[in-house]
């Protein structure tokens, strides 16, 4: 029997029991779909990390309140905080520690409005304009923030390209005004798209945000630290630690109540999360494929019983054992391949939907698709082998007597 004949017979058998075949393929669809979704999530996470690194700048460290081993006591006033004085202490230490500047940041939750249009900006940032010198930003229109804006507490801001488009339309916004939590600000600049977090953020002078949006007693959310060059990161971290421990009056042996992150730390944290996500989804995929494979084996056993008389006739007219085995193996593999293709479509579709609503760049690539299809075929071979052998082992006389 030729391969083409085996494929035709397999297709006729599957098409003759459409609903049963669809239900059988469901486990394979879920397993393969999980694999595709896992790959898309991993690629999106990598893309997001790269965007975050671009957003921070290549020569930037970030200081957060709260240490790695700090536990919140739940008592008001005991949570660790940063201050503008901390930024000054870091900048002073930096004169001999590879630090070019330290800029406290305020990040209140802000809703920007332009008439009937509004946008909740989760990455709204009040920062010293000097920070923007080290940030990888480029203007599409208008100007950047200046030292005079900070000194005069000017209610001005620059918008990321995506925020400006939502509020004013593509390529518009410079020279207009927006209302931020009820306070009017002038838009003095629009950033060019960079494909990173800056597209969805807005910047305003630290002093203006403190006076108008956060309140004068609001502590900085974090401190951006600009280092002289990447090779100075280790020295800069040590200088920051010494400066903040002295500023926070921490005793020897007492844990830090702050943490310092650079690009390497962000990559490490994200990789750990991605690895955990991969283990979970791989477990789901493996379980689904196993359950799906067992379903395929069960249906193939039922098919062998249903076609016992056909098997007996084929063996009586000279069909060899290998031909019977290949007939049922091909049917099992085709069933799993169809499930694998369905899983690729479902997983890819879900990844695109998630990417659309989250704003992450989703990509899959051809290799994971090929591997997923290959795994589907392997599942078909593995779980179809026993039913195929059982069919081939039937004595022709007993098979012909079967009703």
Secondary structure, DSSP 8 states (H G I E B T S, - for coil): --HHHHHHHHHHHHHHTHHHHHHHHHHHHHHHHHHHHHHHHHHHHHHHHHHHHHHH-TTEEEEEES-TT----S-TT-S----HHHHHHHHHHGGGTTEEEEEEEE---EEEEETTEEEEETEEEEE-GGGGGTS---EEEE----HHHHHTT--EEEE-HHHHHHHH-TT--TT-EEEETTEEEEEEEEE---SSGGGGEEEEEHHHHIIIII-TT---SEEEEEES-GGGHHHHHHHHHHHHHHHTT--TT---SEEEE-HHHHHHHHHHHHHHHHHHHHHHHHHHHHHHHHHHHHHHHHHHHHTHHHHHHHHHTT--HHHHHHHHHHHHHHHHHHHHHHHHHHHHHHHHHHHHHH-------HHHHHHHHHHHHHHHHHHHHHHHHHHHTS-HHHHHH--
